[in-house]
Amino acid sequence: MIVPARQGYAAGMDTEKYFYEPASGHGLAHDPFNAIVGPRPIGWVATKGADGSVNLAPYSFFTVFNYHPPIIGFSSIGAKDSLRNVRETGEFVWNLTTRALGAAMNESSAAVPYGVDEFALAGLTKAPSRLVAPPRVAESPVNFECKLADIIQLKSAAGVLVPTWLVLGEVVGVHIDPALLPGGVFDTFGAGILLRAGGATAYAEIQPQTRLDMSRPK
């Protein structure tokens, strides 16, 4: 059911918002959910199966979860090749997506049969990892080598399992281009980091002019 929110609901403000219940549909031209939660970092994940097959795929449902030990995770909506490979070998590599690598990242998202090498498909170079078997994207300025920490199948509030799996990995090795470490501080605003935004085609780039600073309250 889709109805306007009631007026005056917040601190006496005469405000009306669009309201919908996701289970009943959003009634809009495009689902706003992931457009609102964004832009989002891209989980550009390289894996290797038990048979030696290498896979490279981007995941827009990706983020960090912990500092010590460093844990990152991506969500596989459907049992995709990355999930299969991580289950088989317990390892993956995350590769930072930059504006310069946007087209290659997009090429690696193609729906191809298992065993097709997306590195070759996207014209990317495999670089050997130090602590895990899956290769790194050599062109990417940052790579995280990861060991599987957990795989969690998601479920609804009612306890019904959904065909989506959260893959969590401990970062055991980090590779950073020295050019992005001026003074020993990672240059987030100079790295050209590409993020996933709303809609079928939208992305956003972190740029120096978008920076703002706020100190935490003491």
JOGI-V87098 format. One record per residue. N is the residue number from 1. RES is the residue in one letter. PHI is phi in whole degrees, 0 to 359 (999 if undefined). NEAR is the number of other C-alpha atoms within 12 Angstrom. D_LAST is the distance of its C-alpha to the last C-alpha in Angstrom with 1 decimal. Layout:
# JOGI-V87098
n = {N & N}
res = {RES & RES}
phi = {PHI & PHI}
near = {NEAR & NEAR}
d_last = {D_LAST & D_LAST}
This chain:
# JOGI-V87098
n = {1 & 2 & 3 & 4 & 5 & 6 & 7 & 8 & 9 & 10 & 11 & 12 & 13 & 14 & 15 & 16 & 17 & 18 & 19 & 20 & 21 & 22 & 23 & 24 & 25 & 26 & 27 & 28 & 29 & 30 & 31 & 32 & 33 & 34 & 35 & 36 & 37 & 38 & 39 & 40 & 41 & 42 & 43 & 44 & 45 & 46 & 47 & 48 & 49 & 50 & 51 & 52 & 53 & 54 & 55 & 56 & 57 & 58 & 59 & 60 & 61 & 62 & 63 & 64 & 65 & 66 & 67 & 68 & 69 & 70 & 71 & 72 & 73 & 74 & 75 & 76 & 77 & 78 & 79 & 80 & 81 & 82 & 83 & 84 & 85 & 86 & 87 & 88 & 89 & 90 & 91 & 92 & 93 & 94 & 95 & 96 & 97 & 98 & 99 & 100 & 101 & 102 & 103 & 104 & 105 & 106 & 107 & 108 & 109 & 110 & 111 & 112 & 113 & 114 & 115 & 116 & 117 & 118 & 119 & 120 & 121 & 122 & 123 & 124 & 125 & 126 & 127 & 128 & 129 & 130 & 131 & 132 & 133 & 134 & 135 & 136 & 137 & 138 & 139 & 140 & 141 & 142 & 143 & 144 & 145 & 146 & 147 & 148 & 149 & 150 & 151 & 152 & 153 & 154 & 155 & 156 & 157 & 158 & 159 & 160 & 161 & 162 & 163 & 164 & 165 & 166 & 167 & 168 & 169 & 170 & 171 & 172 & 173 & 174 & 175 & 176 & 177 & 178 & 179 & 180 & 181 & 182 & 183 & 184 & 185 & 186 & 187 & 188 & 189 & 190 & 191 & 192 & 193 & 194 & 195 & 196 & 197 & 198 & 199 & 200 & 201 & 202 & 203 & 204 & 205 & 206 & 207 & 208 & 209 & 210 & 211 & 212 & 213 & 214 & 215 & 216 & 217 & 218}
res = {M & I & V & P & A & R & Q & G & Y & A & A & G & M & D & T & E & K & Y & F & Y & E & P & A & S & G & H & G & L & A & H & D & P & F & N & A & I & V & G & P & R & P & I & G & W & V & A & T & K & G & A & D & G & S & V & N & L & A & P & Y & S & F & F & T & V & F & N & Y & H & P & P & I & I & G & F & S & S & I & G & A & K & D & S & L & R & N & V & R & E & T & G & E & F & V & W & N & L & T & T & R & A & L & G & A & A & M & N & E & S & S & A & A & V & P & Y & G & V & D & E & F & A & L & A & G & L & T & K & A & P & S & R & L & V & A & P & P & R & V & A & E & S & P & V & N & F & E & C & K & L & A & D & I & I & Q & L & K & S & A & A & G & V & L & V & P & T & W & L & V & L & G & E & V & V & G & V & H & I & D & P & A & L & L & P & G & G & V & F & D & T & F & G & A & G & I & L & L & R & A & G & G & A & T & A & Y & A & E & I & Q & P & Q & T & R & L & D & M & S & R & P & K}
phi = {999 & 241 & 220 & 294 & 292 & 293 & 280 & 67 & 278 & 237 & 50 & 75 & 284 & 273 & 236 & 236 & 241 & 288 & 234 & 210 & 257 & 308 & 295 & 256 & 98 & 264 & 68 & 247 & 293 & 211 & 302 & 278 & 306 & 281 & 286 & 286 & 275 & 184 & 295 & 241 & 297 & 260 & 272 & 271 & 251 & 255 & 224 & 221 & 278 & 298 & 272 & 92 & 296 & 254 & 230 & 223 & 210 & 268 & 234 & 275 & 263 & 208 & 191 & 265 & 234 & 201 & 275 & 233 & 286 & 291 & 234 & 240 & 204 & 227 & 250 & 263 & 275 & 99 & 279 & 274 & 299 & 299 & 298 & 303 & 294 & 296 & 299 & 284 & 241 & 73 & 216 & 201 & 234 & 263 & 236 & 293 & 265 & 249 & 302 & 294 & 257 & 301 & 295 & 293 & 301 & 296 & 299 & 288 & 273 & 300 & 279 & 236 & 296 & 302 & 100 & 288 & 274 & 290 & 300 & 294 & 300 & 264 & 70 & 255 & 259 & 278 & 244 & 294 & 275 & 267 & 242 & 228 & 281 & 299 & 283 & 261 & 280 & 299 & 286 & 282 & 283 & 220 & 225 & 249 & 275 & 231 & 251 & 300 & 258 & 193 & 234 & 238 & 280 & 285 & 218 & 282 & 299 & 275 & 88 & 274 & 293 & 244 & 282 & 221 & 235 & 270 & 257 & 250 & 227 & 275 & 282 & 253 & 206 & 233 & 245 & 227 & 298 & 304 & 296 & 263 & 237 & 296 & 68 & 81 & 244 & 297 & 271 & 303 & 272 & 249 & 275 & 69 & 297 & 258 & 236 & 272 & 244 & 283 & 82 & 284 & 234 & 276 & 226 & 219 & 248 & 286 & 229 & 305 & 288 & 268 & 286 & 218 & 238 & 220 & 274 & 290 & 295 & 272}
near = {14 & 16 & 16 & 14 & 17 & 15 & 16 & 12 & 13 & 12 & 8 & 10 & 11 & 12 & 14 & 15 & 16 & 17 & 19 & 19 & 16 & 14 & 11 & 12 & 17 & 18 & 17 & 14 & 9 & 14 & 18 & 21 & 19 & 19 & 22 & 14 & 19 & 24 & 25 & 29 & 31 & 38 & 39 & 46 & 50 & 49 & 47 & 37 & 29 & 21 & 14 & 18 & 27 & 37 & 45 & 49 & 43 & 42 & 36 & 35 & 31 & 34 & 29 & 25 & 19 & 15 & 10 & 11 & 17 & 23 & 27 & 38 & 39 & 41 & 35 & 31 & 23 & 17 & 21 & 30 & 35 & 44 & 41 & 29 & 33 & 41 & 28 & 21 & 24 & 29 & 42 & 50 & 52 & 49 & 44 & 40 & 40 & 34 & 27 & 18 & 30 & 30 & 21 & 28 & 39 & 32 & 23 & 32 & 31 & 21 & 19 & 17 & 14 & 25 & 24 & 23 & 31 & 37 & 35 & 19 & 24 & 25 & 20 & 26 & 19 & 27 & 24 & 18 & 28 & 18 & 20 & 30 & 29 & 38 & 38 & 41 & 42 & 26 & 28 & 36 & 32 & 32 & 35 & 38 & 38 & 41 & 32 & 31 & 25 & 23 & 27 & 23 & 23 & 20 & 14 & 12 & 9 & 8 & 9 & 11 & 13 & 19 & 18 & 22 & 28 & 33 & 41 & 37 & 38 & 30 & 31 & 26 & 25 & 23 & 31 & 26 & 20 & 15 & 17 & 21 & 18 & 15 & 9 & 11 & 15 & 19 & 23 & 24 & 22 & 23 & 29 & 25 & 32 & 36 & 35 & 36 & 25 & 21 & 20 & 15 & 13 & 19 & 27 & 25 & 30 & 26 & 19 & 15 & 10 & 13 & 13 & 10 & 8 & 6 & 6 & 5 & 4 & 3}
d_last = {44.0 & 42.4 & 41.7 & 39.4 & 36.5 & 37.1 & 36.2 & 33.7 & 31.8 & 28.2 & 27.3 & 30.9 & 30.8 & 34.2 & 33.2 & 35.4 & 34.4 & 36.7 & 36.7 & 38.5 & 38.8 & 38.8 & 41.6 & 43.8 & 43.0 & 40.9 & 43.9 & 42.5 & 43.9 & 41.4 & 39.0 & 35.6 & 33.6 & 33.0 & 32.9 & 29.9 & 28.1 & 28.2 & 28.7 & 28.6 & 28.9 & 32.5 & 33.5 & 36.5 & 37.9 & 40.8 & 42.7 & 46.0 & 48.3 & 50.6 & 53.5 & 51.7 & 51.0 & 48.0 & 45.9 & 43.2 & 41.5 & 38.4 & 36.3 & 34.0 & 32.4 & 30.3 & 26.8 & 24.7 & 24.0 & 22.5 & 21.2 & 23.2 & 26.0 & 25.6 & 27.2 & 28.3 & 30.7 & 33.1 & 35.0 & 38.8 & 40.3 & 43.7 & 45.0 & 44.9 & 46.1 & 42.6 & 42.2 & 45.8 & 45.2 & 42.0 & 43.7 & 46.6 & 44.9 & 41.3 & 39.9 & 38.6 & 37.1 & 34.6 & 35.2 & 32.9 & 34.6 & 34.7 & 36.4 & 39.3 & 39.8 & 39.5 & 43.3 & 43.7 & 41.0 & 42.7 & 46.1 & 44.8 & 44.0 & 47.8 & 49.3 & 51.7 & 53.5 & 52.1 & 52.9 & 52.6 & 50.5 & 47.9 & 47.2 & 50.8 & 50.6 & 47.7 & 49.1 & 46.3 & 46.6 & 46.0 & 44.2 & 44.5 & 41.4 & 41.0 & 40.0 & 41.2 & 44.4 & 43.3 & 43.4 & 40.6 & 41.0 & 41.8 & 41.0 & 37.4 & 34.9 & 32.8 & 34.2 & 32.7 & 35.4 & 34.8 & 36.3 & 36.6 & 34.2 & 35.3 & 37.2 & 36.4 & 38.7 & 36.9 & 38.1 & 37.9 & 36.4 & 40.0 & 40.1 & 42.4 & 42.1 & 41.8 & 43.1 & 39.7 & 38.3 & 34.7 & 35.2 & 32.4 & 32.7 & 31.0 & 30.7 & 32.8 & 33.5 & 31.8 & 33.8 & 32.2 & 34.2 & 33.4 & 33.6 & 30.3 & 28.5 & 28.4 & 26.6 & 25.9 & 23.5 & 24.9 & 25.9 & 25.0 & 26.1 & 29.3 & 30.5 & 32.0 & 30.5 & 32.5 & 31.1 & 33.1 & 33.0 & 35.0 & 38.8 & 41.4 & 41.0 & 37.6 & 35.2 & 32.4 & 31.5 & 28.1 & 28.7 & 26.9 & 27.3 & 25.4 & 22.1 & 19.0 & 15.6 & 12.2 & 8.8 & 6.4 & 3.8 & 0.0}
